Amino acid sequence: MALMPGCDRPVPPKPAPAPTPAPSPAEPPKVRKDPAQVLSAARAAVEKVQVLSYTGAFVGPGGGEPSAKGEVTATRAEAGGWMMHVKGTGVRSGEGGVAGKSKPFEIGYDGATARSIAEEDSVVYETSAFEWDELLAFMTAQGARPIVAWEVFGEDVLPGADITLAFEGQETLDGVLCDVVRVRPPEGASGPGVRYALGVSDSLPRRIERVGADAGTLTLTSVRTGPDVLSAVYALPTPTGYRIRDPGRAGAKVAGGDVDKGSLLGDPEKKLQASMQPLKVGDAAPAWELKDASGKTVSLADFKGKVVVLDFWGTWCVWCVKAMPAIEAVHKKYADRGVVVLGMNTENDPDADPAGFMKRNNFTYGLVLNAEKITKAYKVLGYPQLYVVGPDGTIVGVEQGYSPDLEEKLSKIIDAALPKN
């Protein structure tokens, strides 16, 4: 330390200047978006997806560990709708709807038939599922429903686009920045409604918070689309030694009404099969009177003396839609020969638009609405189901389901039924 001249005391050092305080970081700006636009973009993104795979985990409203979890892979079917493969663990519905313990499941759905392999029982549960609510009922019974993003796979994609309440900001899930949108709950329900967390980069959901019957939170991780999704088996084979059972058994819902439980005494499976046979060739076609898309009354009696093709179908039915080009070809082939082709539409949905569907897809044969009123009389137990009625009013041909040679089969029946000149 330096000494001042003539002094023996050291000179004290000058104090160091106080450090300049660092400026406070600016608060990140809050992102604000139009929630309706966010949901609209998400719906458009889902509509473009052909293949979707994710890992799902569902936690009930009480929180805690997931009550269901597993892998879901889905592919759009050619005629519309989705095929699915779901594998994981969940709580199955017991007898009377009582929940049991968590069990593993593997379910395949090919667009018409749902199958679930129950290893612990050496059983394959199998049921026809032509309607979305039937598939969900099957998934519920097997414990898989909570991890299926029905908001994505259903006809009403990400419901709530028109009743959005708020954009609630952003958060990161599974490494993906997401927009969070809250939707008003259904009328009469309480709570926050539904919240969607939608990826900013791809608009696909990463979390769905539900109220109502499916109350809880579904989290979707490892979301993948396109060619990087591994192929899945949608029509599961029956393992050797396994029995096949319909989980509905007595009282199961079938097209046209419920099975009469009183008719199932004795051997339920055999009697159920017997009750599910269609009308036979030679049976008189039951009379009916319904309305067409214009509101005009139409009856089977209107076409007495002609060959009439009745196609029981619905816009919700993948295989019905797949069969429609063949039916249109038959209509055009025989239109000038007095053959009448009628699409007997069964929707049970006031918002469905079968006439618009046919117009958009250039199907020009006749359309009859509300045919669910006569499916019981015609023993329609699966879709599509077709009857060819001869000029004398008796059934001359029956076809169930879709087949690549459907046009050829119908043509053969019609040729045999037409009067010989």
N, C-alpha and C positions, 0 to 999 in steps of 0.2 A: 504494500500500500504506500502511496507517495506521501512525503512529509512536506509541510509548508516551511519556507525559509525562516530560520530563527525559532522554530517551534519543534518540540519533540512529540507532538500528538499527531496521529494519522488523520488524514482528511477523510471524512465519511463519504461513501459512494453515493451518487445520485440514485434515488429510487427509480426502479424500472417503471416505464409508463404502464398504466392499467390497460389490459387487453381490450380491444374493441369488441363489444358483445356481438355475437353472430346474429344475423337477422332471423326472426321467427319464420319457420317455413310457412308458406302460404297454404291455407286450407284447400284441399283439392275441390275443384268445382263439383257440385252435385249434378249428376246426369238426370235429365228430364226427358222422357219420351212419351209419345201418344200410345197408351196401352192398347187401344184398338188396332193401331198399325203394327205393334209388336206381335199381337195375336194373329193378325192377318198374314204377316210374313211367316209366322210359324206354321199356320195351316197350309200355306202355299208350299213350304218346305216339305211338310209331311206328304202332301199330294205327289211330290216328285220322287219320293223314296220308293224304290222297288224292293229292296232288301234291308232289313233292320235287325240288329243284334245288340243286346245289352245284358248287363248283370243287374238284376233287380233285388232290392231289399225293402220289405214293408214293415213299418213300425206302427203299432196301433196308437190311438189318441193318448194312451197313458205313458207313452215313451218306453224306454227299456230296449231289450234285445229284439231283433227282427222276429216277427212271428212267421214270416215266410220269406224265402230267399231262393234265388236260382238264376239260371241262364234262359233267356228268351231269344229265339230266332224266328223271324217271320218273313215270308215272301209273298208278294202279291200274286194271286192266281190270274191266269189268262183272262178269265171271264169276269174278273172283279173280286173284291174281298181279299182275305189273307189266309194263307196256310201258316201253321204255327208248330213249333217244337218248343216245349217248356220242360225244363228239368231242374229239380231242386227239392226243397223240403217245405212242408206247410202243415197246417192243421186241417184235417179233413172233417167234413160234416158227418156226424154219426146218425143213427136212427132218430127220426123225429127232429133232425136239424141240430142235435146237440153236438157241440164241438168235442173232438177227441184230442189225443196227443199228436205232436208233430211227427210226420212220417215222410219218407222220401217219395217223390213222384217223378214219372216221366210220361209226358203227354204228347201225342202227335195229332194234328188236325189237318186233313187234306182238303178242306173246303166243304166236305159233306159228312164225313164221319170222324168223330173224336174217339181216341183210344188212350187209355191210361194203364200202364204196367204197374201192378202192385206186387212187388217181389215177395213181401212177407206172407202174402196169401196165395201166391202162384196163380194169380187171376189177372186177366185183361178185361178192364171195364170198357165197354164199347157202346156208343149211342150215335144215332143220326142227329146231326146238329145243322139244320139248314138255316135257322134263324140265329141272330147274334145273341139273343137272350137265352136260347137253348145252350149255346156254347158256354156262356158265362155261368149258367146253372151247373153244367158239368164241371167246369173249372172250380167252382165253389165246392162241390162235393169232394173233389180230389185235393183241395187245399191250395190250388195254384192261382186262383182268381186275383188275390191282392197284388201279385207281381206282374200281372198282365196290364199293360198300359192301354186299357180299353178306350181312353181318351184319344189315343192315336189310331187304334185299329178299328174303331167303330165307324158307322156311317157319318155320325156327327163329330167331326174331327175337332179336338180341343174345344169342347162346348163352352159357350159363354162369350163368344166374340162380340156379340151385340149388347151385352149387359156388363161390360167391364167397369169396375169402379175406380181402380187406381193402378198407376205404375209405382212400385215400391222400392225402386233403386236397383242396385246391382250387387251380386256377390259371386264368389268363385267356388265352384263345386267340381270336384274331380279334376282340378286344374283348368277348368273352363269358366271364363267369365260369362255370367248369366244375367239377363234381365228378369226381374221378378214382377209378375203381374197378378193382381188380385181380382177375383170375379165374384159378383154378387151371389149369395147362396140361393138355392131354389126357394120358391115361394113357400112361406110357412116354416122354413128351416131357420135355425139360429147358428151363430158362429161366423167365422170369417169367410165362409164360402170355399172356393177353390183357389189355390195359389199355384201358378206355374212358374218354374224357374227355367228359362229358355236360353240356350246357348247363343251368345252374341254372334259368333262366327258362323253357325249353321242353323240357328233358330229351332233346333230340336230340343225337346224337354230333357232336363237333368233331374228335376224333382217335381212331383205332383202331390200337393197336400189336399186331401179330400175331406168332405163332410158327408153325413148321411149314412147309408148302409155300408159304405166302404171307408168309413172314417179312419184316417191315419195318413201316413206319409210314405209314398213310394219314391225311392231314390234310384236313379238310373246311372250306372257307371259303365265305363268301357263301351260307350255307345259307338257303334260302327255301322256304316252303310256301304253299299256298293260291292265291288269285287273282292274286298279284303274280308268279307264275311264268309266263314266256312259253311259248306253245304250242310243241310240238315235233313233228317228223314222225317217226313210228315205223315206217311202211312206206316205206322209202326208194325213190324211183323210180330206174330204170336210166338213167344218162346216155347220150346218143346215141353209138353207136360202141363201147360197152363190152360185153365178154363176161361171161357169168354162169358161175361155176364153183362146184362144191361142194368146199370145202377138204379134205373127207375122201377124195374120189376112191375108188380101189380099197381095199377093206377098211374102208370107212366103217361105223360102227355104225348099224344100223337097228333098228326095233322088231322083236322076235322073234329077234334074233341078229345075228351079223356077216355081212357079205356074203362069199361064197366067192370069194377072190381068184382061184382057178383058173378061175372062170367069167367073169372080166373080161378075158381075153386078147383081143387084137384091138382093138376100139374100146371102151374101158372105159366111157365115158359111155352109149353106146347099150345095152351089155349090162347095165349097172347098171339103167337104166330098164326094160329087159325083165324083169329079175329082180324088179322092184318092183311088178308088176301083181298085183292081188288075185285071189282065186278068181272064176270067171265064173259067170253064170247058166247053169244046166244041170249044173254040177259037183256031184258028191256032197259033201255036208257031212261033213268028217272027224268020226269018232266021238270022243267024249271022256267022261271021268268025273272029276269034281272034287267039291269040297265047298261047301256053302252056309255062311252066317254062323253057323248053329247047329251045324255040324259034320256035317250029314247029307250023304251021298253023293248026287250028282245026275249024271245022264248025259243026253246028247242022246237016247238010245234011250228014255228015260222018256216022251218027248213024241211018239213016233211016231204019225202020223195027225193031228197038229195043226200049225198054222202057228206057227213059233217065230222071234222076233226076237232076235238076238244083238248086243248093243252092247258092243264092246270099249272100255273107258274106264279112267280113273284120276282120283283126286281131285286130282292134280297138274296135270291137263290143263285149261287154260282153256276150250278149245272143247268138250271133253267135258261140262263142267259147264253150259256155255251150252246144249248140246243136250238136257240132261236133262228140262227141262219139256215139251218136245215128245214125248219118249219116254214120260214119265208120262201125257201126254194120250192117246197111242196105247194104252197099257196100260188106261186106264180106258174108252176107247171100245170096245175089243174083248174085255174081260175075260169078258163073258157070252157070247161067241161062240167060246170055246175057244182063243183066241190066247194064247200064252205069251210074255212079254217078260222077257228075262234080261239084267241088267247083268253083263258078263264082266269082272270087275275085274282090273287089272294094276297093281301097286304096286311090287314089288321092295323093299318097305320094311316091316320087321316092326312098326314103330311106327305105321303108318298105320291108320286106323279107317274103312274105307269104309262099314261098316254104320251106325256112328254118324253119318257124314256124310249118308247117305241119310235116316236117321230125323229128324235135325235139319232137313232141308230138305223133309220130307214127300213123299219119293219112295217109292212103295209097291210097285213091280214087283220081280221076283225078283233076287237077288244071288248070283253065283257067284264064289268067291275063287280066287286064284292062277291066273288065266287066262293068265298069261305062259307057262305050260307048253304052251299050244296055239297061241300066236300065230304060231309058225313054220308050223305045219300050215295055219293059216287065212290066211297071208300078210298079217298085220297089219303095215303099214309106216308108219302114221300114225294119229293118234287125233283124234276118235272114228272107228271103222270099224264099220259095221253090215252084218250079213247077215240076210236073211229066208229061212228054210228052209221049204220046202213040206211038206205032209203025207207025201210019199213020200221025204223025206230029201234032196232036191236043193235047191240054192240057186236061189231065184226072184227075188232082188233084192239089190243091193249099193249101199250109200251110204257115201261117204268124206267126212269132215269135217262141219262144221256149216253149215247154210244156214237162212235164215228160214222156208222152206217145207218143212222136214224132216218135220213131221207130215203134211202133205199128200202128200208123196212116199211115205212109208211106208204111209199109208192106201191109196193107189192100188195099191201092190204087194200088200198084204194082201187087199184086195177081190178082186183077180184070182186070188189063190191059194186063197181059201176055197172049199170045195165048194159047188156050186150046188144048192139045194134043189129 
